[in-house]
Amino acid sequence: MHLFCVLIGVVAFVGTAVHAQPEDDAPAEETVALETEAPAVHAPLSYDPYYVLPGGLGYTSVDIGVRTSPSTFKELKDVSNIVAMAKFNPHARVEVGAHLTFGFFKDHSSNFSSLVVGSKYQLGTNRAATANIVLPAGDIDNPGLAVGLMQTMRIGPAFRFNTRLQVAALKGYTNEGLVVDLLLEPAHVFSEKLSAYLDLLLTSNTSDLEGDLSVRLEPNFDIGLGDGMVLNAGVSLNLQGDEQEDMGLFIVLLRDM
């Protein structure tokens, strides 16, 4: 019931979201560039647009922001999505959440584009497993399933290296083969109000690993605004294929509830 109320608030666009780190004795929280849409993927592989390990019993957060697909600068307005997410931890090791995408401004997209629901399970202080389902709603005609593993390596008090491997199947994500998605994220905390991330995302399909390869670099940063609010912003750069000169932008407001 708690999560349902949070989702209602997100859909009504009255919620904002969180990107804060838990205390040292709580499960670690990390962030990463928003999920992007690889050529064969039409919905996020995860309900959480950031790399975030479960935050502990009772932890709740919501995000809302704008994401543009990589394109030329003049086309950015026509490829923009509104993204919203809500998540809740009903157990010390378990997190559940939902991610909604709205295509109000994006060409060839419905006002309500996609809905992904999922969960994470804490395997250790720095590890978690995740499972997500994209539901047949909006622009998605069939369900899809994505599972993954998350791992954080801490190097000193201020630097962390996050990795996440996800595999997706069924027609909601791909018509053939399996989608394979790898995230590599170095993260540095400069102060309580400023953190920076340099995310490398590699996505492909087992039916043609080289031909379907997508490589994206997404530098982004967090700015603390106070009262549990954080602003995350960054750019998405294609490093592979014919769209290497194209660029995407994203800006998201996050808040603890």
N, C-alpha and C positions, 0 to 999 in steps of 0.2 A: 504494500500500500504506500509505503514511504517512497519507493522508486517511482510508482505511478504518479504521485503528486509532483515529483520533481520533473518528470517528463511533460506533464501538462504545462508546467511553468516554462519549460524550454520551447515547446511548440508555440506558446503564446508570446514568445520572445521577451519575457520579462526576467529570465534568469541570465546570469553571467557565470563564468566558469573558473575552475581552479587549476593552478599549475604549481602549487607550492610543494616544498619538500617536507616530509614528516620529520619528527624529532629523531635524534640519533638512535634511540632505542626502539624505534618503530620501523616497520618495513620501509625499504628505500623507495623514493619517488624520483623518477627521471622524466624528462620530456624529450620529444623528438619532433621533427617536422611533420606536418599534417600528412595523413595518408593521401597518396596521389592515385590517379586512375591510369594504370598501364593500358597499353593499346587493347589488350584482350579482356580488361577488367572494367566493368561499368559501375561498380560500387566499391566502397572501402573494404579492405580485407579484415579490418578490425573496427569494432564499435568505438574504440578510443583513438582519436586522431593523433595522440602522442604516445611515446614510449613511457609508460607509467606502471610500476609494479603496484600490486594491491596496497592500499594505504592503511589497513588496519580496521578493526571492528568499528562500524558507525561512520566511517569516512564517506563523505558525499561531495560530489562536485558536478558542476555543469559548465559547458563551453558554448560560446556562440561566436560566429565570425564569418568571414568571406574568404573564399578560395577561388583563384582563377587557374584554369588549365594553361600550360605553356603555350604561348602564342605571340604574335607580333604585338607591339604596344598598342596600336590602333584597335586591335580586336579584343583587348582585355575585357571590356565591358560586356561583350557578347559571349564570353566563356566563363562567366563568374557564377559560382554556386554559393548559396547560404548554407553553412554547416552548423549543426547543433548536436550536442551530446550531453547525456546525463548518466551518472553511474553512482552506485551505492555498494557499500561493503556490509552485507548481512552477517558475515563471519570474519574472524581474524585473518583467515587465509583465502577467503572467497570474495570476489567482486563481480557484480553484474551491471550491465549497462546497455544503452541503446544509442544509436547514431542515426540522425536524420539529415538528408540532403534535400535542399529545395532549389529548383532551377528557375526561379523567378526571372532572372536576367539572362540565362544561358540559352542560346539558340538550340532548337531541336530537343529541348528537355521539358518535362512537365513541371508544373509549379511544385508538386511533391515528387521528388525523383527516386529516392531509395530509402530503405530502412534496414539497418543491420543491428542485430541483437547478439549479445555474447557474454562471456564470463572469463575471468582469470582465476587461476589457482596458484597460491604461493607455494613453491617447492622448497624455498630456503630464503635466507635474508636477501640474496641477490639473484634469485631465479624464480621464474613463474612459467606456467603453461597457459595457453589461451585457446579458446574455441569460439567461433563466430558463425552466425547464419545470416545470409542476406535473404530477406523474405520477398515473395512475389508481390510487389507493390510498386506503385509509381511506374517508372520506366523499366523495372525489372519484371520479366514475365515468369521466371523460374527461380526456385530456391538455389542457394549455393552454400557450400560449407568450407570454412577455412580454419586450420589448426596451426598452432605455432609454439615455439619455445623462446623465452626471453632470458637474457643473461647480462648482468652488470659486473664489470671489473673495476674496482676502486684503486686509484693510484694517488695516494695522498689524500688530504682532506678536501681538496678543491677540484680534482680531476677524476672523471669517470669515463669508462668506455663501455657503451651499451651495444648489444647485438640482439637481433631478433630474426628468426627464420620462420617463415610461414609457407604453408602449402594449401592451395585452394582447389576445389573440385566442384563438379556439377554445373549445370548450364547457367546458373545464376552468375557464375564467375568465368566459365570458359566452355566453349562448344566441344573442345577436344583436348586431350592431354590433361596435365596438371599445371596450374600456375605456381611458380616458385618465386618467392619474394624474400630478399635478404636486406636487412638494414644494418649499417655500420655507423655508429654515432659517437664521436668524441664530444664530451661535454665539460665545460669549465665554469665554475662558480667564481665570479670576481668579487661579489659582495652579496649581502642579503637582498639587494634590489636589482642585481644584474647578473645574468647567466648567458652563456653563448653556446651554440651547438653547430656542428658541421656535419650534416647528415648525408650519407651516401646510400642511395636506394637502388638495388639491382633487381629487376623483375623480368621473368621470361616464362616460357611454356615448354614442357617436356616434349611436345610434338615437334618443336624446332627451336632448340635452346639459343642458337646463334641468331637466327632470323628474327625471333620475337624478343630479343634482348632490349631492354630499356634501362638506361643508366641516367640517374638524376642526382644532382648535387643541390642540397637545400640548406644553405646557411641561414640560421635564424637565431633570435635572441629573446630573452624574457626581461621585462622591466616591471619591477614591483611597484604597484600603485597604492599600496596600503589597504587596510581593512580586508585582507585576504584576497585582494584582486591583483591579477597579473595580466599584462599585455604581452602577447607573443606575436612576432612579425618576422617575415623572411621572404626569400625568393626561391623559386624552383627553376633550375637550369638543366636543360637536356644536354647530355654529353655523348649521345649516341644517335646515329641516324640522320635523316634529312632536316630535322628541326633543331639543330644544335644552336642556332641563333635565337630561338624562341625563349621566352621567359614567362614564368608564372609568379604571381604574388599571393601572399596570404597574410591576414591579420585576424587575430582571435583574442577575445576577452575571456578570461578564466576566473572563476571565483569559488572558494570554499563555501559550503552552506552549513 
